[in-house]
Amino acid sequence: MSNLDLGIVLIVAAAVSILDLLEVFEDGQSDKLILPVLALLAYVWIRDRNRQARVAEQITAMSRATDGMWTLLSSGDSVKSLNGAAITRLLAEARKDSDLWLFKGGTGTYIRAVTLPECVERAIHTRRRMRFLLELLDPTNKALCAAYTQLHRSLSSDGAEEKGWTALDTRKDVYATILAACWYQQRNGRLLDLKIGLSDTFSLFRCDLTSTHLVITQRGPEFPGLAIPRDSAHYHPWNVELETSLDQTRLLELGRAPQLSAQPTVAETRELFVALAIPLTEEFTDSDVKAIARGALSRVDPYQGRVPVPAPSIN
C-alpha cells in the first residue's frame, strides 16, 4: 500500500513537471505546486518508515518467542524423545488409567485392534465414562487415500507388507475402524462418549492424547516418538489444537447408525455406512465387505502379530 501511495505522489510530481514544460501554467503557478508535492512526498516517506519500524518490532518479538519455545523444547524438561519400546509401555499404562483418548492419524489400525477394546474393558471394569475421539482419513476421498498409501509404500523397506498395500486396502482399513468404533459404542453408550471426524489431509505423524500425556509417533514402534506430559506447558495447547482440528473435519452423525449384531453381516455393514453418509461403492465387493467386518472386531496387534482375541460380548 505504501508503494502505491509513493507511486501516486511521483505521478503527480511528474505531471506538474510536464505541464510546466508545456507552458500550461502561468508564470509562478508551477512553483506554488512544488511545495505541496514535496510535503506529500515527505509524509508518505515518514509513514512508510514508521510502518517498517512496527513490522521490524513484530518480527523481533516473534523471533524471541520462537527462540524461547525452541529453548524449552530442546531442554528436554517437558518433551521427551522415547524409543519405540518406551512409547509402547507409555501407551499401555495410559490405557489402564486414562478417561480421554484423542487420536489423530491415518487409518487407526492400532486404535481399532488394541487401544479401543482395552479402553472399553477398563471403562466397564471401573464404571468410568470414557471420551474417545478419532480423526481419521476420509475413506470416500480416493485421491487422499491413494496419496497416503503411496507415501507409506515409498517409505517402507523392500519386502515389507506395506509395499503391496493399495489405496483400496487403506480405505477398507478406515472403514473397519469406523465399524469397530460404532460396534463398541452401541454396546457401551453410557460409558463411551464417541466422536469420529474424517479429514481431507494426512500426516506422517500420529497423535495420541490421553489424560496424562500427548504421544506423537510415526509408522510404528520401531521409530522414535515424542511424549509430552500433562504438566508440560505444551500439553494444553496441543489439546486445544487437536480438538479444534477434529471439529473442523467431517463429523459423522453416529446417532444414525443402525444396530449391529454380534458379528456384523455384509448387509448390516453396507447399511451402516449408507446411514453414516459414507457408502461402500461398487468397488467394494462382498468379499471386501466381509474383510472389513472381520477386521473391525479382530484384535490382532498389527505390530506384535498376536493371535486374534475374540471381541468381548458386552451387554
Number of C-alpha atoms within 10 A of each C-alpha: 7 13 11 10 14 18 13 13 19 16 11 14 17 12 12 19 15 12 12 17 11 9 11 12 13 8 9 9 11 17 12 9 14 13 11 12 16 14 12 15 18 14 13 18 16 12 12 17 13 12 13 12 12 12 12 12 12 12 12 12 12 12 12 12 12 12 12 12 13 11 11 15 14 12 11 10 10 17 20 16 15 18 15 18 13 15 22 15 11 16 20 15 12 20 24 14 15 20 19 20 25 20 25 27 23 25 25 23 22 16 21 26 23 17 19 21 20 17 25 25 15 19 21 17 9 11 12 15 18 22 17 21 22 26 26 26 28 23 24 18 15 14 12 19 26 16 14 21 22 16 13 15 18 11 11 13 11 10 8 10 10 16 16 10 14 16 18 17 16 21 24 23 23 26 29 26 26 25 24 24 25 24 20 21 19 18 17 18 13 13 16 22 14 17 20 22 21 23 22 15 16 17 12 12 13 19 21 21 27 23 15 20 21 26 23 21 23 17 14 14 16 13 13 17 24 18 24 21 19 17 11 14 13 17 20 14 10 15 16 11 12 20 16 11 14 23 15 12 18 15 16 17 13 18 10 13 18 17 14 18 10 13 15 20 16 18 11 17 23 19 18 24 18 16 16 17 13 16 17 21 10 7 8 16 12 14 9 16 21 17 15 27 23 16 21 27 26 19 24 19 18 12 11 8 9 10 10 12 12 10 16 12 9 12 6
